[in-house]
Amino acid sequence: MALFLAAHWENGWAVLEIKGVLDGATARELRDFAASVTAQHRHQRLILELSELTHADTDGLNALMSVRTLLGQDQGELRLVCPEGRTERLLHTSGVASALPVYPSLDAALSAPRSAPAHRMGGAVQ
């Protein structure tokens, strides 16, 4: 299965929709797409919408972390949207959820205060 990528903008955030399989064969597509969006539109605030991600492996998880590196620790902010389920458990098991805030919905990610620590009931998953 292929990877589908699209971007739209809401409330000052670039929202990247990621659907399908994020693995060794498609990880570079995500990195290149995120780099293009940030460079072309000068967005330093990204939300990766993972609700329709069907599979991710280690290379895919590394791609998520490389998007964080792309934004820079101090300049940008990256949030992940992932409802409860297999992908959310993978984010926790792998440690990605410890490094990046994970929200159960796009609305929760958009409404959370900037760089706020979060938890599932208040917005993000720790």
C-alpha positions as CSV (number, residue, x, y, z in Angstrom):
1,M,0.0,0.0,0.0
2,A,1.2,3.5,-0.7
3,L,1.4,6.6,1.4
4,F,-1.0,9.5,0.8
5,L,0.1,12.9,1.9
6,A,-1.9,16.2,1.9
7,A,-1.6,19.5,3.7
8,H,-4.0,22.1,4.8
9,W,-3.8,25.1,7.2
10,E,-5.9,25.7,10.3
11,N,-5.4,28.3,13.0
12,G,-1.8,29.0,12.1
13,W,-0.9,25.3,11.9
14,A,0.1,23.3,8.8
15,V,-1.8,20.1,9.1
16,L,-0.2,17.2,7.3
17,E,-2.6,14.3,6.6
18,I,-0.7,11.0,6.5
19,K,-2.7,8.0,5.3
20,G,-1.6,4.4,4.5
21,V,1.8,2.8,5.2
22,L,4.7,4.7,6.7
23,D,7.7,2.4,6.5
24,G,11.2,2.1,4.9
25,A,9.8,2.5,1.4
26,T,7.7,5.6,2.2
27,A,9.5,7.4,5.1
28,R,11.5,9.6,2.8
29,E,8.3,10.8,1.1
30,L,7.1,12.1,4.5
31,R,10.4,13.8,5.3
32,D,10.5,15.4,1.8
33,F,6.9,16.5,2.0
34,A,7.3,18.1,5.5
35,A,10.4,19.9,4.3
36,S,8.6,21.2,1.3
37,V,5.7,22.5,3.4
38,T,7.9,24.2,5.9
39,A,10.2,25.7,3.3
40,Q,7.5,26.8,0.9
41,H,5.0,28.1,3.4
42,R,7.4,29.0,6.2
43,H,5.4,27.0,8.7
44,Q,7.1,26.1,11.9
45,R,4.0,24.7,13.5
46,L,3.1,21.3,12.2
47,I,0.5,18.8,13.1
48,L,0.9,15.3,11.7
49,E,-2.6,13.8,11.4
50,L,-2.0,10.0,11.8
51,S,-5.6,8.9,12.3
52,E,-5.7,7.0,9.0
53,L,-2.2,5.6,9.2
54,T,-2.6,1.8,8.7
55,H,0.9,0.7,9.4
56,A,4.2,2.1,10.6
57,D,7.6,0.5,11.3
58,T,10.8,1.7,12.8
59,D,11.8,3.7,9.6
60,G,8.4,5.3,9.7
61,L,8.8,6.3,13.4
62,N,12.2,7.6,12.6
63,A,10.7,9.8,9.9
64,L,8.3,11.3,12.5
65,M,11.3,12.2,14.6
66,S,13.2,13.6,11.7
67,V,10.3,16.0,11.0
68,R,10.8,17.2,14.6
69,T,14.5,17.8,13.8
70,L,13.6,19.6,10.7
71,L,11.6,22.2,12.7
72,G,14.3,22.7,15.3
73,Q,13.9,22.3,19.0
74,D,13.5,26.0,19.8
75,Q,11.9,27.4,16.7
76,G,9.1,25.0,15.7
77,E,6.5,22.9,17.3
78,L,5.3,19.5,16.2
79,R,2.1,17.7,17.4
80,L,0.8,14.3,16.4
81,V,-2.9,13.4,16.1
82,C,-3.6,9.7,16.8
83,P,-6.8,8.3,18.3
84,E,-6.6,5.2,20.6
85,G,-5.6,2.1,18.8
86,R,-2.7,0.2,17.3
87,T,-0.8,3.2,16.0
88,E,-1.2,5.0,19.3
89,R,0.1,2.0,21.2
90,L,3.1,1.9,18.9
91,L,3.9,5.5,19.5
92,H,3.9,4.8,23.3
93,T,5.9,1.5,23.1
94,S,8.5,3.0,20.8
95,G,9.0,6.1,23.0
96,V,7.8,8.6,20.3
97,A,4.9,9.7,22.5
98,S,7.5,10.7,25.2
99,A,9.3,13.0,22.8
100,L,6.3,14.4,20.9
101,P,2.8,15.3,22.2
102,V,0.1,13.0,20.9
103,Y,-3.5,14.2,20.8
104,P,-6.6,12.1,20.3
105,S,-8.2,14.5,17.8
106,L,-7.3,17.4,15.5
107,D,-9.5,19.7,17.5
108,A,-7.6,18.8,20.7
109,A,-4.3,19.4,19.0
110,L,-5.4,22.8,17.6
111,S,-6.9,24.0,20.9
112,A,-4.0,23.0,23.2
113,P,-1.8,25.8,24.5
114,R,1.5,26.2,22.8
115,S,4.1,23.7,24.1
116,A,1.9,22.7,27.0
117,P,2.5,19.5,28.8
118,A,-0.5,17.3,28.1
119,H,-2.3,14.1,29.0
120,R,-5.1,12.1,27.4
121,M,-8.0,13.6,29.3
122,G,-6.8,17.2,28.7
123,G,-5.7,16.7,25.1
124,A,-2.5,14.8,24.5
125,V,-1.3,11.3,25.5
126,Q,1.8,10.9,27.6
